[in-house]
């Protein structure tokens, strides 16, 4: 993927031969997340236009974050999540019906409970794919299967309604602009807010502790939320195991052992 036609106020991402709906899904995700702004939600990059192989986006001018920016991001992210989704696993309203995380397809569905959704659509498919490419061991796959079984029992369901999550919220998809932050490149869907929080922790973010504290307060997280961070990190680790190598598979196996 490359940038073309850059100007001072916008820029264009180009991907020749992109799968059907690739940029439509990105545009729908940004629009859907952006709807939360009216409720105090996080800012997202504006979309000017897109077609099958291109998307033209607002150019975000980055700057080192202030303390207020990190805390504000946590509070705003909680508001975005609280805007909600129709069910766990659904994509954005009026989206193309497909979703992607990075360059990989992201399954969509409609589940009444988070655990079953997360196990069946976020862990199991990527564990199988990681095994197929030789980046997750058979023992690791069995551990993930056990986690999926426990998730299906509802053991980690907490009664929270489906959250409107970014879905691929590593630090590179948060652009600080000094006193605020803008989100880019979503894999938006109905999920659990702790998933976004856990992915920020997985790959690191300036001001992370302030983001976490502000989010926990605004979202009313229970005292045990930190014990579930690894559970929510299993999905991005398995995604990376498929595309980036066996070291991510080994880390996924290590974390799966904790929850199996």
Secondary structure, DSSP 8 states (H G I E B T S, - for coil): -EEES--SSEEEEE-TT--TTHHHHHHHHHHHHHGGGGGT--EE--EEEE-SSEEEEE----B---HHHHHHHHHHHHHHHHT--SSBT---TT--S--EETTEE-----BSSHHHHIIIIIIHHHHHHHHHTT-S-HHHHHHHHHHHHHHHTTTT--S---EEE-S---GGGEEEBSS-EEE-S---EEE-HHHHHHHHHHH--TTHHHHHHHHHHHHT--TTGGGGHHHHHHHHHHHHHHHH-HHHHHHHHHHHHHH-
